[in-house]
């Protein structure tokens, strides 16, 4: 894989020296923004050079931090006039390089848009600005007995605008859905600075469903400034079950068996032994360190519903070969069970200088196949990997551990991650579930989609952004890139020569 920016849809004037272009951009933005809201020196822009995918870094010409919608519009109009790319940024917690700056562009930070504009407990909706933290929505709704369901592990920091861009999920997405299932409408601006609105407060909107198109568009179609979200009643009770398995295949089959039994838990997560060991050392959640894998399953609803569902879940787990089953005794123990899963990423950071968190989705019945394949890849690339899964919907998060200061380790980590994604596609899955494509998975998009399919996606982008100024070089690989990647696979023996034609 490579973080090199594709040239298609990146229309900056390469004949103009970068310093001269930067001077033009800064002068244009100075008339719009207060001095403290415009950053352009190396020292000022370095904190913005990457998102959560720290292996790839690039400084922008400038960072704009508008404080009003009018300023957002004016920044976009100025950049459009100059033909300068714009990369929107929230909290920078993304894991695929989606917010990595363009070296000849402007990073547009929405950090100052952090107000909850309206909370309607009767309609069970909230209108929030794009820079509002995910968890802050639930905190504001809590006095009304409501909350916002999607709960990424980074919910304490990630913003709702970023969640919209990546169509984020979380540990409870199995029952309550992803961001796309919990957003009613978005407002924002096109690359030209034209105000746009998709969806709204009603259940449906006239015309094509462009709202769904915006969810997961990774900042390529419009800059989102406001989001209308659904709120749901907090369940009367939630109970978590932790089950141990001596074999990862038994654990994977247990996941499929729970769903086959007609049970849709609030959440169902899987962690392998290396991951549970790292998490246990960090938060002391009480995990079984002898188990090859553990499952965390949560039931919520009325006390009667939960009690009945827990009995059914225990029966399925026992028949699936669970070696140990623990049901939380109270809310404190439930939170402790989940603490290890919620802190899986920082726990991995304690045992490795760097990690590359992959994100793919496979059929639930193939969970064990992927885990066993990853174990073989660890030997092949001589790198460790901790695995945590949104098991209920087959969303994998393998964390490849490496040291970015060692160029060879970084290269091996990239190859390791690419093979995980290619294996997921081969097993009937996709290259991403909720982290997005960004720059990280551009090559993998060549594996999953044909040149014609990628061109159709470029067509959608051109309809919204004819000059290709919004987040260029991300998500959709160019034909040239796919051909080059196909040739590399042929040279490496991964593809027979005739197959390169499909790229």
C-alpha positions in Angstrom: 0.0 0.0 0.0 1.1 3.6 -0.4 0.0 7.0 0.8 0.9 8.7 -2.5 -1.9 11.0 -3.5 -3.6 10.2 -6.8 -3.5 12.9 -9.4 -7.0 12.4 -10.7 -9.4 14.9 -9.1 -6.5 16.9 -7.7 -6.4 20.0 -9.9 -3.8 22.2 -8.2 -1.5 24.2 -10.6 1.7 22.2 -10.3 3.6 24.9 -12.3 3.2 27.4 -9.4 5.8 26.9 -6.7 4.4 25.7 -3.4 5.6 28.7 -1.4 4.0 31.1 -3.9 0.7 29.1 -3.8 0.8 29.1 0.0 1.2 32.9 0.0 -1.8 33.3 -2.3 -3.9 31.0 -0.1 -2.9 32.7 3.2 -3.6 36.1 1.8 -7.1 35.0 0.6 -7.9 33.4 4.0 -6.6 36.3 6.0 -9.5 38.4 4.8 -12.0 35.8 6.1 -10.5 34.5 9.4 -9.2 36.0 12.6 -5.4 35.7 12.9 -5.7 33.0 15.6 -7.9 30.9 13.3 -5.5 30.7 10.4 -2.4 28.5 10.8 0.3 28.1 8.1 3.8 27.9 9.6 5.4 24.4 9.9 5.2 24.6 13.6 1.5 25.4 13.5 0.5 22.8 10.9 2.5 19.9 12.1 -0.2 18.8 14.6 -2.6 18.4 11.7 -0.3 16.4 9.4 -2.1 13.1 10.1 -5.1 11.5 11.7 -5.2 8.3 13.7 -3.2 6.6 10.9 0.1 8.0 12.0 2.2 6.0 9.5 1.4 8.6 6.8 2.0 12.3 7.3 1.7 15.4 5.1 1.5 19.1 6.0 -1.1 21.3 4.3 -0.5 24.8 3.0 -2.7 26.2 5.8 -5.2 25.1 8.4 -8.5 27.1 8.6 -10.5 27.1 11.8 -13.7 29.0 10.9 -16.1 29.9 13.7 -19.3 30.6 11.7 -21.1 29.0 8.8 -20.5 32.1 6.7 -16.7 31.7 7.2 -16.9 28.0 6.1 -18.7 29.1 3.0 -16.2 31.9 2.3 -13.2 29.6 2.9 -14.6 27.1 0.4 -15.4 29.9 -2.1 -11.8 31.2 -1.8 -10.3 27.8 -2.3 -12.5 27.1 -5.2 -11.5 30.4 -6.8 -7.8 29.5 -6.4 -8.3 25.8 -7.5 -7.0 24.6 -4.1 -8.0 21.3 -2.6 -9.9 21.3 0.8 -9.7 18.4 3.3 -12.3 18.7 6.1 -11.2 17.5 9.6 -13.0 16.8 12.8 -11.2 15.4 15.8 -8.6 13.5 13.8 -9.4 10.1 15.3 -9.9 8.4 11.9 -7.9 5.3 11.2 -7.6 5.3 7.4 -5.9 8.5 6.6 -9.1 10.2 5.5 -8.2 13.5 7.1 -4.5 13.4 6.0 -3.9 16.9 4.4 -3.2 17.6 0.8 0.3 19.1 0.5 -1.0 21.8 -1.9 -4.4 22.2 -0.1 -6.1 23.6 2.9 -7.2 21.6 6.0 -10.7 22.9 7.1 -11.1 22.1 10.8 -14.7 22.0 12.1 -13.5 21.9 15.7 -15.2 25.2 16.7 -18.6 23.8 15.6 -19.3 22.1 18.9 -22.8 23.2 19.9 -25.9 21.1 20.4 -28.4 23.4 18.7 -31.7 21.6 19.6 -32.7 18.6 21.6 -36.4 17.5 21.3 -37.2 14.7 23.7 -40.7 14.3 22.3 -39.6 13.9 18.7 -36.5 12.1 20.0 -34.1 14.0 17.8 -31.2 16.3 18.3 -29.7 18.9 15.9 -26.0 19.2 16.5 -23.0 20.9 14.8 -20.5 18.6 13.1 -17.8 19.2 15.7 -19.9 17.9 18.6 -18.4 14.8 20.3 -20.3 11.5 19.8 -20.5 10.9 23.6 -21.6 14.5 24.3 -24.9 13.8 22.5 -25.8 11.0 24.8 -24.7 13.1 27.8 -27.0 15.9 26.8 -29.9 13.5 26.2 -29.4 11.5 29.4 -31.7 13.7 31.6 -34.6 12.8 29.2 -33.8 9.0 29.4 -32.5 9.1 25.8 -29.2 8.4 24.1 -27.5 8.3 20.7 -26.9 4.7 19.8 -23.7 4.5 17.6 -20.8 4.2 20.0 -17.4 3.9 18.4 -14.5 3.1 20.8 -13.3 6.6 20.3 -16.7 8.1 21.2 -15.2 10.2 24.0 -13.3 12.2 21.4 -14.6 11.5 17.8 -17.0 14.0 16.3 -20.4 13.4 14.7 -19.2 15.0 11.5 -16.4 12.4 11.3 -18.9 9.7 12.1 -21.0 10.8 9.2 -18.0 10.9 6.9 -17.0 7.3 7.8 -20.5 5.8 8.6 -19.1 4.8 12.0 -20.5 1.9 14.0 -19.6 0.7 17.5 -20.0 -2.3 19.8 -23.8 -1.9 19.7 -24.2 -1.5 16.0 -25.6 -5.1 15.6 -28.9 -4.2 17.2 -29.1 -0.4 16.7 -27.3 0.1 13.4 -24.5 2.3 12.0 -24.5 6.0 11.7 -26.6 5.8 8.5 -29.4 4.2 10.4 -29.4 6.9 13.1 -29.1 10.1 11.1 -32.1 11.9 9.7 -30.5 14.8 7.9 -27.3 16.8 7.3 -26.6 20.3 6.2 -23.4 21.7 4.7 -21.7 23.3 1.7 -20.4 22.0 -1.6 -16.9 22.6 -2.8 -18.1 25.8 -4.5 -19.6 27.0 -1.1 -23.2 26.4 -2.1 -25.5 25.5 0.9 -26.9 22.0 0.7 -29.3 20.0 2.8 -30.0 16.2 2.6 -32.8 14.5 4.5 -34.5 16.3 7.4 -36.6 15.9 10.5 -39.2 13.7 8.7 -38.9 10.0 8.0 -38.5 10.5 4.2 -37.5 13.3 1.8 -38.6 14.0 -1.7 -36.4 12.9 -4.6 -33.4 10.6 -4.5 -32.0 9.4 -1.2 -28.9 11.6 -1.3 -28.7 11.5 2.5 -27.6 7.8 2.3 -25.0 8.8 -0.3 -23.5 11.4 2.1 -23.1 8.8 4.9 -19.7 7.3 4.4 -18.7 9.6 1.6 -15.4 10.5 3.5 -15.6 14.2 2.9 -15.5 13.9 -0.9 -19.0 15.3 -1.8 -19.7 18.1 0.7 -18.5 19.7 3.9 -21.0 18.8 6.7 -21.7 21.5 9.3 -25.0 20.3 11.0 -26.4 16.8 11.6 -29.9 15.8 12.8 -29.7 12.5 14.7 -32.2 10.1 16.2 -32.3 9.5 19.9 -33.7 6.3 21.5 -34.8 5.4 25.0 -32.2 4.1 27.3 -33.1 0.4 28.0 -34.3 -0.4 31.5 -31.7 -3.1 31.9 -28.5 -4.3 30.2 -26.7 -7.5 31.0 -23.4 -8.7 29.6 -22.3 -12.3 29.2 -18.6 -13.2 28.8 -17.8 -16.6 27.3 -14.5 -18.4 26.9 -13.5 -20.8 24.1 -10.6 -23.1 23.8 -10.6 -22.9 20.0 -11.2 -19.8 17.8 -13.3 -21.9 15.4 -15.8 -22.7 18.2 -16.0 -19.1 19.1 -16.7 -18.1 15.5 -19.3 -20.8 15.1 -20.9 -19.6 18.4 -21.4 -16.2 16.9 -23.3 -17.6 13.9 -25.3 -19.9 16.2 -26.5 -17.0 18.3 -27.9 -15.2 15.2 -29.2 -18.5 13.7 -31.2 -18.9 17.0 -33.1 -15.7 16.2 -31.3 -13.7 18.9 -30.2 -10.2 18.0 -28.1 -9.0 21.0 -27.4 -5.4 21.7 -23.7 -6.2 21.1 -21.6 -9.2 20.3 -17.8 -8.8 20.3 -14.9 -11.2 19.9 -11.3 -10.9 21.1 -8.5 -13.4 20.5 -5.9 -14.4 23.1 -3.2 -11.8 22.3 -5.9 -9.0 22.5 -7.4 -10.2 25.8 -3.9 -10.4 27.3 -3.1 -6.8 26.3 -6.5 -5.5 27.5 -6.4 -7.4 30.8 -2.9 -6.0 31.6 -4.3 -2.5 30.9 -7.7 -2.4 32.5 -8.0 -5.6 34.6 -11.4 -6.5 33.2 -11.3 -10.1 34.5 -10.7 -11.8 31.2 -9.9 -15.5 30.9 -6.2 -15.4 29.7 -6.2 -19.2 29.0 -9.0 -18.9 26.4 -8.1 -18.9 22.7 -10.9 -16.4 22.2 -13.6 -14.7 24.3 -17.1 -13.4 23.3 -18.8 -10.5 25.0 -22.6 -10.5 24.4 -25.0 -8.0 25.7 -28.8 -8.2 26.1 -30.9 -5.1 26.8 -34.5 -4.2 27.2 -37.0 -4.7 30.0 -35.9 -6.9 32.9 -38.2 -9.7 31.7 -36.9 -9.6 28.1 -33.3 -9.6 29.3 -33.7 -12.5 31.7 -35.4 -14.6 28.9 -32.7 -13.7 26.3 -29.8 -14.4 28.6 -31.1 -17.9 29.3 -31.3 -18.5 25.5 -27.8 -17.1 24.9 -26.3 -19.3 27.6 -27.9 -22.4 26.1 -26.4 -21.5 22.6 -23.0 -20.9 24.1 -23.0 -24.1 26.0 -24.0 -26.1 23.0 -21.3 -24.3 21.0 -18.5 -25.5 23.2 -17.9 -22.6 25.6 -15.5 -23.6 28.4 -16.6 -20.8 30.8 -19.6 -18.5 30.9 -19.9 -15.5 33.2 -23.0 -13.3 33.5 -22.4 -9.8 35.1 -23.9 -9.5 38.5 -24.5 -5.7 38.3 -23.8 -2.6 36.3 -20.3 -2.2 37.6 -19.3 -5.6 36.4 -21.0 -5.1 33.1 -18.9 -1.9 32.6 -15.8 -3.9 33.6 -16.5 -6.6 31.0 -16.7 -3.9 28.3 -13.8 -1.8 29.6 -11.3 -4.2 28.0 -13.0 -4.1 24.6 -13.5 -0.3 24.7 -9.8 0.1 25.5 -8.4 -2.5 23.0 -6.6 0.1 20.9 -4.8 1.9 23.7 -4.0 -1.4 25.3 -2.3 -2.4 22.0 -0.4 0.8 22.1 1.2 -0.2 25.4 2.8 -3.3 24.0 4.0 -1.9 20.6 5.5 1.4 19.4 2.9 1.5 16.6 0.0 -0.5 15.3 -2.0 -0.5 12.0 -5.7 -1.1 12.7 -7.3 -2.8 9.8 -11.0 -2.8 9.0 -12.8 -5.3 6.8 -16.1 -7.1 6.9 -16.7 -10.8 6.2 -19.6 -13.3 6.5 -20.0 -14.3 10.2 -19.4 -17.9 9.4 -15.9 -17.2 8.1 -14.6 -15.5 11.3 -12.5 -18.5 12.3 -11.1 -18.8 8.8 -9.8 -15.3 8.8 -8.4 -15.6 12.3 -6.5 -18.8 11.3 -5.3 -17.1 8.1 -4.0 -14.1 10.1 -2.1 -16.5 12.4 -0.2 -17.8 9.3 0.4 -14.2 8.1 2.0 -13.4 11.5 4.7 -16.0 10.7 5.0 -14.9 7.1 5.6 -11.2 7.9 7.3 -11.9 11.3 4.9 -9.4 13.0 2.4 -9.8 15.8 -1.3 -9.1 15.4 -4.0 -8.6 18.1 -7.6 -9.2 16.9 -10.9 -7.7 18.0 -14.1 -8.0 16.1 -17.6 -6.6 15.9 -18.4 -10.3 15.6 -22.2 -9.9 15.3 -21.9 -8.2 11.9 -18.6 -9.7 10.8 -16.6 -6.4 11.1 -12.9 -7.2 11.8 -10.3 -5.0 13.5 -6.9 -6.8 13.3 -4.2 -4.6 14.9 -0.9 -5.3 13.2 1.9 -4.4 15.6 5.1 -2.8 14.3 7.7 -0.1 14.8 7.3 2.8 12.3 10.9 3.9 12.9 12.0 0.7 11.1 11.2 1.1 7.4 11.2 -2.6 6.8 8.7 -3.2 9.6 6.4 -0.5 8.1 6.7 -2.2 4.7 5.9 -5.6 6.2 2.9 -4.1 8.2 1.5 -2.6 5.0 1.8 -5.9 3.2 0.3 -7.8 6.1 -2.7 -5.4 6.2 -3.2 -5.6 2.4 -3.3 -9.4 2.6 -5.9 -9.3 5.4 -8.1 -7.2 3.2 -7.5 -9.3 0.1 -8.4 -12.4 2.2 -11.6 -10.8 3.4 -12.6 -10.1 -0.2 -11.8 -13.6 -1.2 -14.1 -14.9 1.6 -17.0 -12.9 0.3 -16.4 -9.7 2.4 -15.5 -6.1 1.8 -12.3 -4.0 2.4 -13.9 -1.7 5.0 -16.7 -1.8 7.5 -16.6 1.6 9.4 -13.1 3.1 9.2 -13.3 4.2 5.6 -10.9 3.8 2.7 -8.9 7.1 3.0 -5.4 6.6 1.7 -4.9 3.3 3.5 -7.1 1.0 1.4 -6.7 2.6 -2.1 -4.9 -0.5 -3.5 -7.4 -2.8 -1.9 -10.2 -1.0 -3.7 -8.4 -2.2 -6.9 -8.9 -5.8 -5.7 -12.5 -5.4 -4.8 -13.8 -3.2 -7.7 -13.2 -3.2 -11.4 -12.0 -0.2 -13.4 -15.6 0.4 -14.6 -17.0 0.3 -11.0 -14.3 2.8 -9.8 -15.1 5.1 -12.7 -18.8 5.0 -11.7 -17.8 6.2 -8.3 -15.7 9.0 -9.8 -18.8 9.9 -11.8 -20.7 10.5 -8.5 -17.9 12.6 -7.1 -17.8 14.7 -10.3 -21.6 15.3 -10.0 -21.0 16.9 -6.6 -17.5 18.3 -7.1 -16.7 18.9 -10.8 -13.2 20.2 -10.1 -12.3 17.4 -7.6 -11.4 19.8 -4.8 -12.8 18.0 -1.8 -10.4 15.4 -0.3 -8.8 14.5 -3.6 -6.6 11.4 -3.9 -8.7 9.4 -1.4 -11.1 6.5 -1.4 -11.4 5.9 -5.2 -8.2 4.6 -6.9 -7.3 5.8 -10.4 -7.1 3.4 -13.3 -3.3 4.1 -13.5 -2.9 3.1 -9.8 -4.9 -0.1 -10.2 -2.9 -1.1 -13.3 0.4 -0.5 -11.4 -0.9 -2.5 -8.4 -2.0 -5.3 -10.6 1.5 -5.5 -12.2 3.0 -5.6 -8.7 0.8 -8.5 -7.8 1.8 -10.3 -11.0 5.5 -9.7 -10.2 4.9 -11.0 -6.7 3.3 -14.2 -8.0 -0.1 -13.3 -6.4 -1.8 -13.1 -9.8 -1.4 -14.9 -13.1 -0.4 -12.6 -15.9 -3.8 -12.6 -17.8 -5.6 -11.5 -14.7 -4.0 -8.0 -14.9 -6.5 -7.1 -17.5 -9.3 -6.9 -14.9 -7.5 -3.8 -13.5 
